[in-house]
Amino acid sequence: MIDPQVEQYWLGRRADGSYKDGGVDLYLGGAEHAVLHLLYARFWHKVLYDLGYVTAPEPFARLFNQGMIQSYAYQDSRGAYIPYDEIEFRGEDAYRKKTGEKLTAAVEKMSKSKGNVVNPDAIIQEYGADTLRLYEMYMGPLEASKPWNTRDIIGVHRLLQRIWRLVVEPVDAQNPDAGWRLNPRIGDEDQPQLERLLHKTIRKVQEDIERFAFNTAIAQMFVWTQQAQKSDRIGRSQIERFLRVLAPFAPHIAEELWHRLGHETTITLEPWPEYDPALTVDETVEIAVQINGKVRGRITIPADASEDQIIEAARADERIATALSGRQLRRTIVVPRRLVNLIVG
């Protein structure tokens, strides 16, 4: 049933004869597990704890319940469920192919009887496993239930296509069978405009992974990829560090691009890239300038500007100065890094 060495981790004694702490760091499962496996597992662990065979009163250090992936189910006027292969989509609306009848949609638990089961094999066949992985993580917060919509999967698929073209380009744009070569935009020098954003991305993704916020981690990858697309040059070190960030989310394309960059070892053995905290803080920020609570303009100021400096910069702005002309400044309200409100009489 279990490898003896693994069993020793759970129940084995230390050199001094005391029992090891053992246990599971994280239990990740659906809420229904609370009355099924989780209840069963906790019962037997507590039996062992009461008998003195384990040292921790609980078997799992942390419990996280993920939400359920649901799907749209479509019904006709009789209330009968119509399977996807009998539906034609026109914009946001669904129609039955045979009759042309417009169908009503509702988010339901996936069920064969409702005809709304999504076969992951079909998604992988058309878009690839990495796209499926990314879409599942990008759908929303892990703990929330959310509806699957195959029409939305193209967004993350295009993200992977953009990342692919950051590293390689077609040998012959007119002949897709001619193969791919390393993108000539990749050079030895890191680009300053990408470097600061890359450090922010590494930090953001790292922190989001630790709190299971995979959707916002992927959103940050969108941001860096879009900025890299606009850059004339990309440092080799920069794209390599980005691929190491991408690898846990889309391992297949990350591995392929890693080897196309000339590496012979697998990217899965590479360490997580480090970030410089100083580069994750913006040097400047844009804030709104309000007069009596209404936004009249925006100014860019140093991120560490004092309240006096913020007020001075706001009053020096040409549009704000015109709006303040002939009026007495009675009070100021400063919300750091967000806005300054000038109260005038």
VOPAGU-2260 file (C-alpha; in pm, 1 decimal, decimal comma):
REM VOPAGU-2260
SITE   aa  ch    i         X         Y         Z
SITE  MET   A    0       0,0       0,0       0,0
SITE  ILE   A    1     281,0     244,5      82,5
SITE  ASP   A    2     656,6     256,3      42,0
SITE  PRO   A    3     831,6     182,5     374,9
SITE  GLN   A    4    1051,6     492,0     343,2
SITE  VAL   A    5     747,4     711,7     293,6
SITE  GLU   A    6     583,4     545,5     591,6
SITE  GLN   A    7     889,6     624,0     800,4
SITE  TYR   A    8     845,4     992,5     718,0
SITE  TRP   A    9     496,8     981,5     862,6
SITE  LEU   A   10     539,2     748,9    1157,5
SITE  GLY   A   11     911,4     689,1    1200,6
SITE  ARG   A   12    1105,5     791,7    1509,8
SITE  ARG   A   13    1395,3    1035,1    1535,5
SITE  ALA   A   14    1738,2     924,8    1651,4
SITE  ASP   A   15    1644,0    1011,5    2011,0
SITE  GLY   A   16    1336,4     791,9    1992,7
SITE  SER   A   17    1077,7    1071,9    1958,9
SITE  TYR   A   18     826,4    1076,4    1675,6
SITE  LYS   A   19     868,1    1299,9    1370,1
SITE  ASP   A   20     619,4    1579,2    1300,1
SITE  GLY   A   21     528,8    1456,5     950,8
SITE  GLY   A   22     190,7    1551,4     806,4
SITE  VAL   A   23      67,5    1719,9     489,3
SITE  ASP   A   24     146,9    2087,9     430,6
SITE  LEU   A   25    -155,1    2152,5     208,8
SITE  TYR   A   26    -485,1    1975,7     147,0
SITE  LEU   A   27    -636,8    2102,7    -176,6
SITE  GLY   A   28    -977,7    1968,1    -270,1
SITE  GLY   A   29   -1340,6    2044,0    -334,7
SITE  ALA   A   30   -1576,3    2139,8     -55,4
SITE  GLU   A   31   -1753,1    1803,4     -86,7
SITE  HIS   A   32   -1435,2    1640,9      46,2
SITE  ALA   A   33   -1519,4    1785,1     388,7
SITE  VAL   A   34   -1779,2    1513,1     439,8
SITE  LEU   A   35   -1601,3    1239,2     246,7
SITE  HIS   A   36   -1227,7    1184,3     234,8
SITE  LEU   A   37   -1132,1    1470,4     467,0
SITE  LEU   A   38   -1357,9    1345,0     746,2
SITE  TYR   A   39   -1225,3     992,0     706,3
SITE  ALA   A   40    -861,0    1103,4     697,0
SITE  ARG   A   41    -895,4    1328,7    1002,5
SITE  PHE   A   42   -1068,6    1054,1    1199,5
SITE  TRP   A   43    -789,1     803,3    1155,0
SITE  HIS   A   44    -519,7    1064,8    1211,9
SITE  LYS   A   45    -678,2    1165,2    1540,7
SITE  VAL   A   46    -696,1     798,3    1641,2
SITE  LEU   A   47    -322,6     770,3    1577,7
SITE  TYR   A   48    -262,3    1096,9    1764,3
SITE  ASP   A   49    -457,8     976,1    2066,9
SITE  LEU   A   50    -253,8     653,8    2061,8
SITE  GLY   A   51      67,8     857,1    2052,3
SITE  TYR   A   52     187,3     747,6    1709,2
SITE  VAL   A   53     183,0    1093,3    1548,8
SITE  THR   A   54     275,9    1425,8    1703,7
SITE  ALA   A   55      41,4    1669,5    1526,4
SITE  PRO   A   56    -325,8    1688,8    1630,4
SITE  GLU   A   57    -430,9    1766,6    1271,7
SITE  PRO   A   58    -320,0    1576,0     958,7
SITE  PHE   A   59    -316,4    1880,5     731,2
SITE  ALA   A   60    -146,5    2210,1     806,5
SITE  ARG   A   61    -366,5    2401,7     562,5
SITE  LEU   A   62    -697,2    2336,9     387,2
SITE  PHE   A   63    -794,2    2507,3      61,6
SITE  ASN   A   64   -1121,8    2437,5    -118,9
SITE  GLN   A   65   -1112,5    2512,3    -489,7
SITE  GLY   A   66   -1425,7    2613,0    -673,0
SITE  MET   A   67   -1604,4    2402,9    -929,1
SITE  ILE   A   68   -1563,6    2456,1   -1301,9
SITE  GLN   A   69   -1914,9    2477,2   -1437,7
SITE  SER   A   70   -2044,3    2509,7   -1792,0
SITE  TYR   A   71   -2323,1    2675,6   -1987,0
SITE  ALA   A   72   -2625,9    2454,7   -2046,9
SITE  TYR   A   73   -2875,0    2545,3   -2320,4
SITE  GLN   A   74   -3248,8    2472,7   -2319,9
SITE  ASP   A   75   -3519,9    2509,2   -2578,1
SITE  SER   A   76   -3872,2    2641,8   -2515,1
SITE  ARG   A   77   -3981,6    2301,9   -2381,4
SITE  GLY   A   78   -3703,7    2302,6   -2121,2
SITE  ALA   A   79   -3513,3    2023,0   -2296,1
SITE  TYR   A   80   -3134,6    2045,3   -2279,3
SITE  ILE   A   81   -2959,4    2072,6   -2617,0
SITE  PRO   A   82   -2604,6    1929,4   -2651,7
SITE  TYR   A   83   -2327,2    2148,9   -2787,0
SITE  ASP   A   84   -2296,4    1963,3   -3117,6
SITE  GLU   A   85   -2653,9    2064,8   -3202,7
SITE  ILE   A   86   -2598,6    2434,1   -3127,9
SITE  GLU   A   87   -2496,8    2718,3   -3356,9
SITE  PHE   A   88   -2355,8    3032,6   -3198,1
SITE  ARG   A   89   -2429,2    3371,0   -3353,0
SITE  GLY   A   90   -2247,4    3633,9   -3158,2
SITE  GLU   A   91   -2347,5    3597,8   -2793,8
SITE  ASP   A   92   -2666,2    3400,6   -2869,4
SITE  ALA   A   93   -2715,4    3026,8   -2919,3
SITE  TYR   A   94   -2955,3    2865,5   -3167,8
SITE  ARG   A   95   -3052,1    2506,8   -3235,0
SITE  LYS   A   96   -2917,9    2400,6   -3573,8
SITE  LYS   A   97   -3218,0    2190,5   -3675,3
SITE  THR   A   98   -3493,1    2440,8   -3601,6
SITE  GLY   A   99   -3319,2    2778,2   -3571,6
SITE  GLU   A  100   -3483,7    2824,9   -3232,3
SITE  LYS   A  101   -3306,8    3063,0   -2996,7
SITE  LEU   A  102   -3197,2    2885,0   -2679,4
SITE  THR   A  103   -3176,5    3007,8   -2321,8
SITE  ALA   A  104   -2846,0    2970,1   -2137,6
SITE  ALA   A  105   -2777,5    2899,1   -1771,9
SITE  VAL   A  106   -2460,8    2814,6   -1580,1
SITE  GLU   A  107   -2492,0    2457,9   -1452,2
SITE  LYS   A  108   -2278,4    2181,8   -1306,4
SITE  MET   A  109   -2132,8    1973,3   -1589,0
SITE  SER   A  110   -2357,8    1678,3   -1660,8
SITE  LYS   A  111   -2407,1    1441,0   -1952,6
SITE  SER   A  112   -2782,0    1472,6   -1914,2
SITE  LYS   A  113   -2755,8    1848,5   -1967,3
SITE  GLY   A  114   -2522,8    1812,7   -2263,9
SITE  ASN   A  115   -2271,8    2061,2   -2122,8
SITE  VAL   A  116   -1972,6    1839,0   -2048,7
SITE  VAL   A  117   -1646,2    1977,2   -2188,6
SITE  ASN   A  118   -1401,2    1710,4   -2304,2
SITE  PRO   A  119   -1047,5    1827,0   -2220,1
SITE  ASP   A  120    -901,9    1591,7   -2481,9
SITE  ALA   A  121   -1078,6    1789,0   -2754,6
SITE  ILE   A  122    -943,6    2117,1   -2617,5
SITE  ILE   A  123    -589,5    1977,1   -2603,4
SITE  GLN   A  124    -622,7    1845,8   -2958,0
SITE  GLU   A  125    -717,4    2188,5   -3093,1
SITE  TYR   A  126    -525,3    2429,5   -2868,9
SITE  GLY   A  127    -264,0    2224,7   -2681,4
SITE  ALA   A  128    -223,2    2124,8   -2316,6
SITE  ASP   A  129     -54,1    2452,7   -2216,8
SITE  THR   A  130    -352,5    2654,5   -2337,1
SITE  LEU   A  131    -588,5    2431,6   -2138,4
SITE  ARG   A  132    -376,4    2471,1   -1824,7
SITE  LEU   A  133    -352,7    2849,1   -1861,2
SITE  TYR   A  134    -723,3    2893,4   -1929,2
SITE  GLU   A  135    -825,3    2690,3   -1625,0
SITE  MET   A  136    -601,6    2904,6   -1404,5
SITE  TYR   A  137    -700,5    3231,8   -1572,3
SITE  MET   A  138   -1077,6    3178,1   -1542,9
SITE  GLY   A  139   -1095,1    3340,5   -1198,6
SITE  PRO   A  140    -999,0    3297,9    -832,8
SITE  LEU   A  141    -918,8    2936,7    -750,7
SITE  GLU   A  142   -1169,2    2926,8    -465,5
SITE  ALA   A  143   -1457,7    3051,7    -683,5
SITE  SER   A  144   -1686,6    2845,8    -904,9
SITE  LYS   A  145   -1683,0    2975,5   -1261,1
SITE  PRO   A  146   -1832,6    2881,9   -1597,0
SITE  TRP   A  147   -1624,3    2728,8   -1874,0
SITE  ASN   A  148   -1657,6    2907,6   -2205,5
SITE  THR   A  149   -1458,8    2757,7   -2491,2
SITE  ARG   A  150   -1496,7    3079,0   -2692,0
SITE  ASP   A  151   -1285,6    3260,7   -2431,2
SITE  ILE   A  152    -993,8    3018,7   -2452,1
SITE  ILE   A  153    -851,8    3197,5   -2756,0
SITE  GLY   A  154    -723,5    3478,5   -2531,3
SITE  VAL   A  155    -462,5    3270,3   -2348,6
SITE  HIS   A  156    -388,5    3079,1   -2669,8
SITE  ARG   A  157    -289,4    3407,5   -2832,7
SITE  LEU   A  158     -73,2    3489,5   -2529,7
SITE  LEU   A  159     127,4    3172,6   -2590,5
SITE  GLN   A  160     153,7    3258,0   -2959,9
SITE  ARG   A  161     294,2    3600,9   -2871,3
SITE  ILE   A  162     546,3    3447,5   -2631,5
SITE  TRP   A  163     649,4    3200,0   -2901,6
SITE  ARG   A  164     717,6    3483,1   -3145,5
SITE  LEU   A  165     919,2    3674,1   -2886,3
SITE  VAL   A  166    1177,1    3395,1   -2904,0
SITE  VAL   A  167    1152,5    3268,3   -3261,2
SITE  GLU   A  168    1032,5    3391,1   -3598,7
SITE  PRO   A  169     950,7    3207,6   -3922,4
SITE  VAL   A  170    1239,0    3153,6   -4161,8
SITE  ASP   A  171    1003,5    3239,5   -4446,4
SITE  ALA   A  172     687,7    3431,8   -4355,9
SITE  GLN   A  173     525,3    3310,9   -4680,3
SITE  ASN   A  174     606,1    2945,6   -4616,5
SITE  PRO   A  175     501,0    2817,1   -4271,6
SITE  ASP   A  176     674,4    2483,6   -4338,5
SITE  ALA   A  177    1016,4    2647,7   -4373,1
SITE  GLY   A  178    1077,4    2631,6   -3999,9
SITE  TRP   A  179    1168,1    2878,9   -3725,3
SITE  ARG   A  180    1481,3    3064,9   -3626,4
SITE  LEU   A  181    1585,1    3264,8   -3321,6
SITE  ASN   A  182    1429,1    3610,8   -3319,1
SITE  PRO   A  183    1700,6    3863,4   -3414,6
SITE  ARG   A  184    1557,7    4108,4   -3159,9
SITE  ILE   A  185    1713,5    3897,1   -2883,7
SITE  GLY   A  186    2052,2    4036,2   -2783,8
SITE  ASP   A  187    2304,2    4025,6   -2501,2
SITE  GLU   A  188    2208,1    4359,8   -2346,2
SITE  ASP   A  189    1909,4    4386,0   -2112,8
SITE  GLN   A  190    1660,1    4657,9   -2198,4
SITE  PRO   A  191    1595,7    4899,9   -1908,4
SITE  GLN   A  192    1226,1    4948,1   -1989,8
SITE  LEU   A  193    1173,8    4571,5   -1972,0
SITE  GLU   A  194    1401,4    4505,0   -1675,7
SITE  ARG   A  195    1203,3    4697,2   -1416,3
SITE  LEU   A  196     875,8    4544,0   -1536,9
SITE  LEU   A  197    1035,3    4197,2   -1535,7
SITE  HIS   A  198    1135,3    4234,1   -1170,1
SITE  LYS   A  199     779,0    4341,8   -1089,3
SITE  THR   A  200     649,2    4041,6   -1282,7
SITE  ILE   A  201     873,9    3794,5   -1101,0
SITE  ARG   A  202     766,9    3934,6    -765,1
SITE  LYS   A  203     398,6    3948,9    -857,3
SITE  VAL   A  204     386,3    3593,9    -992,2
SITE  GLN   A  205     584,4    3458,4    -697,2
SITE  GLU   A  206     351,7    3618,7    -443,7
SITE  ASP   A  207      41,8    3517,5    -640,0
SITE  ILE   A  208     152,0    3154,5    -656,2
SITE  GLU   A  209     194,8    3148,6    -279,2
SITE  ARG   A  210    -163,4    3268,2    -231,4
SITE  PHE   A  211    -307,2    3059,1    -519,8
SITE  ALA   A  212    -399,1    3369,8    -721,1
SITE  PHE   A  213    -301,3    3209,8   -1050,8
SITE  ASN   A  214    -537,6    3427,0   -1254,9
SITE  THR   A  215    -368,1    3751,8   -1154,1
SITE  ALA   A  216     -24,6    3593,9   -1202,3
SITE  ILE   A  217    -114,7    3516,4   -1564,1
SITE  ALA   A  218    -256,7    3867,9   -1605,4
SITE  GLN   A  219      87,0    4004,9   -1510,4
SITE  MET   A  220     247,0    3782,4   -1775,4
SITE  PHE   A  221      12,6    3943,3   -2029,0
SITE  VAL   A  222     146,9    4282,9   -1922,0
SITE  TRP   A  223     514,1    4190,7   -1962,8
SITE  THR   A  224     456,1    4013,1   -2294,1
SITE  GLN   A  225     273,9    4312,8   -2439,7
SITE  GLN   A  226     556,1    4544,1   -2334,6
SITE  ALA   A  227     818,0    4306,7   -2477,7
SITE  GLN   A  228     633,1    4300,6   -2810,1
SITE  LYS   A  229     668,2    4678,5   -2833,2
SITE  SER   A  230    1042,5    4672,0   -2764,8
SITE  ASP   A  231    1288,4    4673,2   -3054,0
SITE  ARG   A  232    1532,2    4461,2   -2854,3
SITE  ILE   A  233    1500,9    4199,7   -2578,1
SITE  GLY   A  234    1787,8    4084,2   -2358,9
SITE  ARG   A  235    1856,9    3710,3   -2368,8
SITE  SER   A  236    1872,5    3707,8   -1990,2
SITE  GLN   A  237    1534,2    3879,1   -1975,6
SITE  ILE   A  238    1350,9    3631,2   -2197,4
SITE  GLU   A  239    1517,5    3339,4   -2018,6
SITE  ARG   A  240    1405,6    3464,7   -1677,9
SITE  PHE   A  241    1055,5    3518,1   -1811,1
SITE  LEU   A  242    1043,6    3161,4   -1944,0
SITE  ARG   A  243    1141,5    3034,1   -1598,7
SITE  VAL   A  244     843,6    3225,0   -1459,2
SITE  LEU   A  245     617,5    3084,8   -1730,3
SITE  ALA   A  246     734,6    2722,9   -1694,5
SITE  PRO   A  247     512,2    2617,6   -1399,7
SITE  PHE   A  248     207,6    2745,4   -1588,5
SITE  ALA   A  249     288,7    2637,5   -1945,8
SITE  PRO   A  250     569,0    2380,9   -1916,7
SITE  HIS   A  251     563,7    2247,3   -2273,4
SITE  ILE   A  252     613,7    2573,0   -2463,4
SITE  ALA   A  253     856,8    2699,0   -2199,2
SITE  GLU   A  254    1067,2    2383,4   -2239,8
SITE  GLU   A  255    1063,3    2407,2   -2620,0
SITE  LEU   A  256    1165,7    2773,2   -2624,8
SITE  TRP   A  257    1430,7    2710,0   -2360,0
SITE  HIS   A  258    1599,2    2457,5   -2587,8
SITE  ARG   A  259    1562,6    2683,5   -2890,2
SITE  LEU   A  260    1763,5    2939,8   -2693,8
SITE  GLY   A  261    2048,4    2687,8   -2693,0
SITE  HIS   A  262    2009,3    2513,5   -2357,8
SITE  GLU   A  263    2064,5    2139,0   -2337,9
SITE  THR   A  264    1926,4    2084,1   -1986,2
SITE  THR   A  265    1560,5    2101,2   -1891,9
SITE  ILE   A  266    1408,1    2424,5   -1769,6
SITE  THR   A  267    1238,1    2236,0   -1485,5
SITE  LEU   A  268    1575,8    2208,8   -1310,0
SITE  GLU   A  269    1637,8    2583,7   -1328,0
SITE  PRO   A  270    1594,4    2787,5   -1008,1
SITE  TRP   A  271    1318,8    3041,9    -973,1
SITE  PRO   A  272    1452,4    3383,8   -1086,7
SITE  GLU   A  273    1529,4    3639,7    -819,1
SITE  TYR   A  274    1401,4    3996,9    -817,1
SITE  ASP   A  275    1547,0    4318,9    -683,8
SITE  PRO   A  276    1296,7    4480,9    -444,5
SITE  ALA   A  277    1427,6    4824,1    -541,6
SITE  LEU   A  278    1327,6    4761,7    -903,8
SITE  THR   A  279     973,6    4660,4    -810,4
SITE  VAL   A  280     894,8    5009,6    -680,8
SITE  ASP   A  281     789,6    5273,0    -933,4
SITE  GLU   A  282    1015,2    5577,1    -957,2
SITE  THR   A  283     720,7    5793,5   -1056,8
SITE  VAL   A  284     345,0    5764,2   -1022,7
SITE  GLU   A  285      54,7    5933,0   -1194,9
SITE  ILE   A  286    -211,1    6073,8    -965,2
SITE  ALA   A  287    -540,6    6251,1   -1016,1
SITE  VAL   A  288    -580,7    6616,6    -924,6
SITE  GLN   A  289    -925,9    6712,0    -798,2
SITE  ILE   A  290   -1075,2    7053,0    -729,6
SITE  ASN   A  291   -1360,9    7033,3    -481,3
SITE  GLY   A  292   -1384,2    6659,3    -542,6
SITE  LYS   A  293   -1398,7    6670,5    -924,0
SITE  VAL   A  294   -1107,0    6544,5   -1132,2
SITE  ARG   A  295    -952,1    6829,5   -1327,2
SITE  GLY   A  296    -628,6    6669,6   -1443,9
SITE  ARG   A  297    -348,9    6423,9   -1378,7
SITE  ILE   A  298      14,0    6481,6   -1289,6
SITE  THR   A  299     323,2    6263,0   -1274,3
SITE  ILE   A  300     530,1    6294,9    -957,8
SITE  PRO   A  301     818,7    6110,0    -787,0
SITE  ALA   A  302     684,9    5804,8    -604,8
SITE  ASP   A  303     836,0    5925,3    -276,0
SITE  ALA   A  304     715,2    6285,5    -307,2
SITE  SER   A  305     605,0    6453,0      15,4
SITE  GLU   A  306     259,6    6606,7      58,7
SITE  ASP   A  307     400,9    6957,1      11,5
SITE  GLN   A  308     572,3    6850,4    -311,4
SITE  ILE   A  309     252,1    6689,7    -439,1
SITE  ILE   A  310      48,3    7002,4    -369,8
SITE  GLU   A  311     314,5    7221,7    -529,2
SITE  ALA   A  312     324,3    7002,0    -841,4
SITE  ALA   A  313     -55,2    7008,6    -866,6
SITE  ARG   A  314     -74,6    7386,3    -842,7
SITE  ALA   A  315     205,2    7422,4   -1099,3
SITE  ASP   A  316      10,6    7225,0   -1361,9
SITE  GLU   A  317    -114,5    7466,5   -1628,7
SITE  ARG   A  318    -474,8    7343,5   -1635,2
SITE  ILE   A  319    -499,7    7331,1   -1256,8
SITE  ALA   A  320    -345,8    7676,5   -1220,9
SITE  THR   A  321    -605,1    7814,2   -1464,9
SITE  ALA   A  322    -888,8    7650,2   -1271,8
SITE  LEU   A  323    -756,3    7792,4    -943,1
SITE  SER   A  324    -709,9    8144,8   -1076,8
SITE  GLY   A  325    -880,0    8400,8    -851,7
SITE  ARG   A  326    -996,4    8138,4    -599,6
SITE  GLN   A  327    -874,3    8086,8    -245,4
SITE  LEU   A  328    -724,8    7749,0    -152,4
SITE  ARG   A  329    -881,3    7656,3     181,7
SITE  ARG   A  330    -771,3    7297,5     236,5
SITE  THR   A  331    -589,2    7009,8      69,6
SITE  ILE   A  332    -642,7    6634,8      91,8
SITE  VAL   A  333    -362,1    6406,8     -23,2
SITE  VAL   A  334    -402,8    6031,9     -73,9
SITE  PRO   A  335     -46,1    5908,6    -137,1
SITE  ARG   A  336      14,2    5759,6    -483,3
SITE  ARG   A  337    -352,6    5810,9    -578,6
SITE  LEU   A  338    -483,4    6168,3    -574,6
SITE  VAL   A  339    -472,9    6520,3    -435,8
SITE  ASN   A  340    -793,2    6714,9    -373,9
SITE  LEU   A  341    -774,8    7094,1    -362,7
SITE  ILE   A  342   -1062,9    7251,4    -171,6
SITE  VAL   A  343   -1123,4    7609,0    -282,1
SITE  GLY   A  344   -1371,8    7879,1    -188,4
